[in-house]
């Protein structure tokens, strides 16, 4: 079955960096686009970034453009989110997602806290 497992979250000071990873299994990873979402306390889940199957096309929310970079390693079945210049408003649980046979699959998320 499809499984997505996020890792790499933690506590970081404003201006710092983190790299999130999402390990995928149960489907042919290289055939599907992948996305990162986040949900801050008391807010709706929002799309952060997407990447195409081969990684050639990426898209970002305006709030993270120029600071975050999504990438993937199809040999390792893993998608990454490099987050730089982190701000307190980036604090959220970060989720990876894919759509497989018209059904959305989500990981359980990893918490990122940006605070001094």
C-alpha positions as CSV (number, residue, x, y, z in Angstrom):
1,X,0.0,0.0,0.0
2,X,1.0,3.6,-0.5
3,X,3.1,4.9,2.4
4,X,4.6,8.4,2.9
5,X,6.9,9.0,5.9
6,X,8.1,12.5,6.6
7,X,11.2,13.4,8.7
8,X,13.5,16.2,9.4
9,X,11.4,18.6,11.4
10,X,12.4,20.3,14.6
11,X,13.0,23.5,16.4
12,X,15.0,26.1,14.5
13,X,15.7,29.8,15.1
14,X,14.5,32.5,12.8
15,X,16.8,32.8,9.8
16,X,17.8,29.1,10.1
17,X,17.4,26.2,7.7
18,X,16.0,22.7,7.7
19,X,15.6,20.0,5.2
20,X,12.6,17.8,5.2
21,X,12.4,14.4,3.6
22,X,9.5,12.2,2.6
23,X,10.2,8.5,1.9
24,X,7.7,6.9,-0.4
25,X,6.8,3.3,-0.9
26,X,4.0,1.1,-2.4
27,X,3.8,2.8,-5.8
28,X,6.1,3.6,-8.7
29,X,7.4,6.9,-7.2
30,X,9.0,8.2,-10.5
31,X,5.6,8.2,-12.2
32,X,3.8,10.6,-9.9
33,X,4.2,14.2,-9.0
34,X,4.7,15.0,-5.3
35,X,3.7,17.9,-3.1
36,X,4.5,19.4,0.3
37,X,1.7,21.0,2.3
38,X,1.7,22.6,5.8
39,X,-0.9,23.3,8.5
40,X,-0.2,25.9,11.1
41,X,-2.1,25.9,14.4
42,X,-5.7,27.1,13.9
43,X,-5.3,27.4,10.2
44,X,-6.3,25.4,7.1
45,X,-3.8,23.1,5.4
46,X,-2.1,25.0,2.5
47,X,0.0,23.9,-0.5
48,X,3.7,24.8,-0.1
49,X,5.4,23.3,-3.2
50,X,4.9,20.7,-6.0
51,X,7.3,18.8,-8.2
52,X,6.7,17.0,-11.4
53,X,7.5,13.3,-12.0
54,X,11.1,13.9,-13.3
55,X,11.6,17.0,-11.2
56,X,11.8,19.4,-14.1
57,X,8.8,21.5,-13.1
58,X,8.3,23.0,-9.6
59,X,5.8,25.4,-8.2
60,X,5.8,27.3,-4.9
61,X,3.4,29.2,-2.8
62,X,4.2,32.9,-2.9
63,X,4.9,32.9,0.8
64,X,7.9,30.6,0.3
65,X,9.3,31.5,-3.1
66,X,13.0,32.2,-3.0
67,X,13.4,30.5,0.4
68,X,12.2,26.9,-0.1
69,X,13.3,24.4,-2.7
70,X,11.5,21.2,-3.5
71,X,13.5,18.3,-5.1
72,X,13.3,14.6,-5.5
73,X,15.5,11.6,-5.9
74,X,13.7,8.9,-7.9
75,X,16.4,6.4,-7.2
76,X,15.7,6.7,-3.5
77,X,11.9,7.2,-3.7
78,X,12.3,10.4,-1.7
79,X,11.1,14.0,-2.0
80,X,12.8,16.8,-0.1
81,X,12.0,20.3,1.0
82,X,14.9,22.5,1.7
83,X,13.8,25.5,3.8
84,X,16.1,28.5,4.2
85,X,15.6,31.9,5.9
86,X,12.9,30.4,8.1
87,X,10.4,32.7,9.7
88,X,8.1,32.2,12.8
89,X,5.2,32.1,10.4
90,X,6.6,29.0,8.8
91,X,5.8,27.1,12.0
92,X,3.5,24.2,11.1
93,X,3.2,20.5,10.6
94,X,4.5,19.7,7.1
95,X,3.0,16.9,5.1
96,X,3.9,15.3,1.8
97,X,1.2,14.1,-0.5
98,X,0.7,12.3,-3.7
99,X,-2.4,11.4,-5.8
100,X,-2.4,7.8,-6.9
101,X,-5.3,6.4,-8.9
102,X,-7.4,9.5,-8.1
103,X,-6.9,9.1,-4.4
104,X,-4.9,11.5,-2.2
105,X,-2.3,9.9,0.1
106,X,-0.7,11.8,3.0
107,X,2.0,11.2,5.4
108,X,1.6,11.8,9.1
109,X,3.6,15.0,9.0
110,X,6.6,16.4,10.7
111,X,6.5,19.4,13.0
112,X,8.6,22.5,12.2
113,X,8.9,25.1,14.9
114,X,10.6,28.4,14.1
115,X,11.3,30.3,17.4
116,X,14.0,32.0,19.2
